[in-house]
Amino acid sequence: MALSKAPAVRHERVDEGSAGQRIDNFLVRICKGVPKSHIYRILRSGEVRVNSRRVDQTYRLQGGDEVRIPPIRLAEKDPAAAPVPVGKPFDIVFEDDALLVLDKPAGLAVHGGSGVSFGVIEQLRRQRPEAKFLELVHRLDRETSGLLIVAKKRSALTVLHDMMRDGKVQKRYLTLVSGRWLNPMQHIRQPLQKYLLDNGERRVSVHRDGKPAHSIVRLQRRWQGFSLLEVELKTGRTHQIRVHLTDAGFPLCGDDKYGDFALNKVLEKEGLKRMFLHAARLAFRHPLTDQPIELTAPLPLELAGFVAAVEQTREREYG
């Protein structure tokens, strides 16, 4: 990648969106392409100044701070890199000046990386070039549809992250599984551990040495051979629902990582061409006003249509 020298010293005024951020992370964000080692070197050397004073890498910026950035070598854009498409506008379920919640379509990653050139957050920033701050509060698997929270202020992001960590954001998902789930409500508490396949792909399994994970499963409907479940996450481990239910003997329909692969091929011919997992409900208190927020997103048409087909072809046993 070609490098070019910045023409002069830069002065950046810290706005509300960057207030509370550490100076090192702020510099990494606005000096795209500059190695982190160089960022830390100019901090240690005192070339970076905040309000004309030296600061260390742990300094947290305040609104109105003026940051002096010395001339540094910035990475030029790779002309071969594909631009982020504007894409179709997202279905916004809730929005105010602090946050927004959108209904993410299946098949789209929430952010770029790991072989994905762009995701929801990159498209959203492209669609809203005037937005000073847009950051993911949490994540959904690429194959999962449904409610996704994006912060529009750093103050909201910080509070929402604390709420997520403390279990104060209620997240409920709908999934269709293979098998006859019997209990109206069941707690699954099985520790989960990440591991890598030989090809470097990430996987998760139930393991006694893993991190604590807690899912609450509620039976919504049951037919011969299939069960529609609502799963409330009390923890937010990677692939938690998929691994907990598969370990219990109820793989998610259409799951290409942990599911019943032979069944998936049959279901695909019957119209289910994706994993049946949808983030359907969110409930939390607003991070800045403390007002209660309860949001829902209906099943996408392709999932609702498949449920309707099951309803027509199989006898319902519950719900």
Buried (B, 14 or more C-beta within 10 A) or exposed (E): EEEEEBEEEBEBEBBBBBBBBBBBBBBBEEBEEBEEEEBBEBBEEEBBBBEEEEBEBEBEBEBEBEBBBBEBBBBEEEEEEEEBEEBEEBEEBBEEEBBBBBBBBBEBBBBBEEEEEBBBBBBBBBBEEEEEBBBBBBBBBBBBBBBBBBBBBBBBBBBBBEBBEEEBBEBBBBBBBBBBBEEEEBEBEBBBBBEEEEEEEEBBBBEEEBBEBBBBBBBBBBBEEBBBBBBBBBBBBBBBBBBBBBBBEBBBBBBEBBBBEEBBEEBEEEEBBBBBBBBBBBBBBBBBEEEEBEBEBEBBEBBEEBBEEBBEEEEEBBE
